[in-house]
Amino acid sequence: MNGAARKIRLVMELRKSGVGDTKVLSALERVPREIFVPEPFVDQAYENTALPIGQGQTISQPLVVALMTQALEVGDRMKVLEVGTGSGYQTVVLAKLCRRVYTVERFKALLLEAEQKFRTLAVSNITAITGDGSRGWPEQAPFDRILVTAAAEKMPATLFAQLAEGGVMVLPIGLPGSDQEVQRIRKKDGHPLVERLFPVRFVPLVAGDLPVGN
């Protein structure tokens, strides 16, 4: 089965698994996942599974990417903050759906690789920095949408403060190695309205900067 056929099979699988947003499915179809996975795993790029990308991080399972993106309810005029660039795959999916993505990655090596892929794909509406994602990006706040791709123990108040009124934040909540769930948090009159969506397993959201050189 060639890459195009594998991609079609994956999109059909996502649709059967509850991804009904046609804009999200179209974005996933237009992003070549194979360029975001390390060479030894390219043949698995369109399998519905998470894969290692280095630095102890992973590229998320396509179903999780699709469901979290769908839950975010992104519009084409929106300004989105992504915490945890990782491979850059989720970043590019978001970039297909909104006006601009601001993305923060803890590991400089991962960010440099992701930025190279953004250039390869000629995606120009992404702004990226290395830093402590738990701090968000206060200079660019407020954001219409915030997506966090690492698990927090509880809702990060710093990130919630950077969410615009009426905005939506989607993130995994829970301790490493224990039950985690994706939650959708809406900001209404300055207060969080929380919806519990589905179980997941993510690496933890770590606060604090890495030593220089990482």
N, C-alpha and C positions, 0 to 999 in steps of 0.2 A: 504494500500500500504506500503510495507516495505522500509527500508532505501535505499537498492540497486535500487529498482524500482523508488523511488523518485529522486535519483541521475541521473539515465538514463533519466528520464523525464526532469530534469533541463538541462542536457547537450543538449538534443534535442531542448529545448526552446532557449538556447543560440545560437545554430547553426542557428535556424530560425531568430534570432534577429541580425544576422550580424557577429557572431564570426566564421570565417572560418579557422582560424589557427589551424591545427590539433594538433600541439604540445601544444598549450595553452589549448585546450579542453581536451587533455590527462592529462595534469598537474592538471586541475580542477577535473577531474574524479578520480585521484589518491590521492587527499587530502581530508581527512574526515572532512568536515565542521562542523559536529555535535560536535566535541571536542573543537571547538573554540567559541561556543555560550554558554551562561549561561544556567544552568539546566532548568529553566522554558520555554526556547525557543527551546529546542532540537527538538521537533516535527516539528518546522518550519525551521530546518537547510537547507533543500533543496527547500524551497520556494524562489522565486526570489525577495527577499526583504532584506533591511537593518535591523539589529537588535541591540538593546542596549547591551553594554558590560561593563558598569560602567565608572565612572569618566567623565560622559557626552559624552562619545565616542560611536561609533557604529562599527559593522562589516559591511563592505560595501555590497550592493546588488551584488549578483554573476555576473549579467550582466555587472555592472560597473567594477568589478575586471577583468572580462574577456576582456572587450573592452580596458581598460587601459593597461593591460598586452600585448594584441595583438599590440596596438599602440607603445609599447616600443621596439618591434622588438629585443627581447633578443636572443643572441646566446650562445651556451654551453661553450664558452671559456671566457665569459665576466664577468667583475667585476661590480656589481650593488650596488648603494646606494638607500636605501628606507628610506624616511623621514616619520615617523609615523608608528611604529610597530603595535600599537593597539592590536588586539587579536592575531596577528601572522599569520592569515590565508593567507593574501596576501604575506607575507614573505616566507611562505613555498611554495606557488605556484611559486614564483620567483626562489626559491632554486632548484626547479625541472627543471628549464630551463637554469641556468647559472652556472658558476664556483664557484662564492662566492657572498653572499649577506651581505652587511654591513647595519645594520638597527639601527635607532635612535628613541627612544621613550621618550616623555616628562614625562610620569607618571611611576614612579618606580614600583608601584603595578601592572600595566598592563604588564610591561616588565618582571617582575618575573613570572607572569602567562604564558606569551608567551614562555619564555625560558623553563619552565617546559614541555610545549607541544612539543617544538622542541626535547627535550630529549625523551619524550614518543614516538615520531614518528621516533627517531633515525636519525634526519636530522643534519648532521655534518658540512655543508658548510655555516652556518649562524654565523656572529659575531655581537653581540648586545650591545649597551650601552644606559644608560639614559642620556638625555641632551636636549639642545635646537636644535631641528631639523633644524631651519632656518639657523643655522651656518654650517650645513652639517657635514662632518667628514674630515677636512683638512689634518689630518695626514695620511689618507688612499687615498687621491686624487692622480691622477685623476681617474674618474670612466667612464666606457664605457656607462653606462646607469644610469639615476637617475629617481626614481619614487617618487612623493610626494602625500601623501594621506590626505592632508588638503589644504584648499583653501587659496592661497596667493592673495593679492590685485593686485600685478603685478609680473612679472617674478623676482624671487629672484636672484640678481646679485651674491651673495655669492655662491649660489649653481651652477649657470651657470659657474662661474670661476673654479669650481671643476669638470666640465664635460670635458672629453677628446675631442680633436679635432676630428670631425666626429661623436661625441657621440650624444645621444638622451636623452632629459628630457621630461617626461610626467607629467602634473600636472593640477589641477583645478585652474582657475583664476576667481576672483570675490569676492565681499563683502558678508558677512554672511546675509542671508535673502533676497538677491537680486539675479539677474541672474548670474549664474556661468557657466563656460564652461571648458571642458578639452582641453588643448592645447598640441601639440607636438612641441618641440623646438629642432631643429638640430643645432649643432655648426659647422659652415663652415667658415674657415679662421678667426676664433675667434669671429665671429658674429652670432647672433641668426636668424634662419629662422623659422618663426612661422606658424603652421597650426592650425586652429580652428576645433575641432572635434565634440563634442556633449555636450548638456547641462547636468549639474549635480547639486547636492546639497551636500556640504561637510562642516564639522566643520572648523573653521578658523585655519590657520597656525599662531601660537602665538610665538613671539620672547621672549627671556628672560628665565632664569631658574626658576623652582618652588622653594618655600622655602624648606629647609631641612626637610625630613620626608615624603614628598609626592611622 
